[in-house]
C-alpha cells in the first residue's frame, strides 16, 4: 500500500501523509476491501477535492480495524462521494463495519471506516 500511495502522490502532486499502517498483514478479504476503499477515496480526492494534502491512518487493535482518510480540500458532502463509495460501504457493512464521510466546506473531507475483528471468525483465526 505504501508504494501505491507514493506513486499516487507523485502522479497527482497531492502530498500523502501516512500516519499509521499496520505492520502485520491483514486477512485477505479485509485487505482487499480496505485497499479498495483507499483507492476509491483517493480517486474522488483527485477528481473533486482540490486538496494539497491527504492523511491516511490505518490502525488495527485486538478487536477493531480503523481507517481514516482526510484531505484539506474543498470539503465535500457524503453525497459527492456516494456514487464511488456505495459498493465499498456495502462491503464494509457486510463485515459488520461502518463507512462514513464527513465534509466541512472549505476545510476538507474525512472518510472513516471501522471493521470489528474477532478471533474465531472467518477473518481471524
C-alpha positions, 0 to 999 in steps of 0.5 A, spaced: 500 500 500 505 504 501 508 504 494 501 505 491 500 511 495 507 514 493 506 513 486 499 516 487 502 522 490 507 523 485 502 522 479 497 527 482 502 532 486 497 531 492 502 530 498 500 523 502 501 523 509 501 516 512 500 516 519 499 509 521 499 502 517 499 496 520 505 492 520 502 485 520 498 483 514 491 483 514 486 477 512 485 477 505 478 479 504 479 485 509 485 487 505 482 487 499 476 491 501 480 496 505 485 497 499 479 498 495 476 503 499 483 507 499 483 507 492 476 509 491 477 515 496 483 517 493 480 517 486 474 522 488 480 526 492 483 527 485 477 528 481 473 533 486 477 535 492 482 540 490 486 538 496 494 539 497 494 534 502 491 527 504 492 523 511 491 516 511 491 512 518 490 505 518 490 502 525 488 495 527 487 493 535 485 486 538 478 487 536 477 493 531 480 495 524 480 503 523 481 507 517 481 514 516 482 518 510 482 526 510 484 531 505 484 539 506 480 540 500 474 543 498 470 539 503 465 535 500 458 532 502 457 524 503 453 525 497 459 527 492 462 521 494 456 516 494 456 514 487 464 511 488 463 509 495 456 505 495 459 498 493 465 499 498 460 501 504 456 495 502 462 491 503 464 494 509 457 493 512 457 486 510 463 485 515 459 488 520 463 495 519 461 502 518 463 507 512 462 514 513 464 521 510 464 527 513 465 534 509 466 541 512 466 546 506 472 549 505 476 545 510 476 538 507 473 531 507 474 525 512 472 518 510 472 513 516 471 506 516 471 501 522 471 493 521 470 489 528 475 483 528 474 477 532 478 471 533 474 465 531 471 468 525 472 467 518 477 473 518 481 471 524 483 465 526 
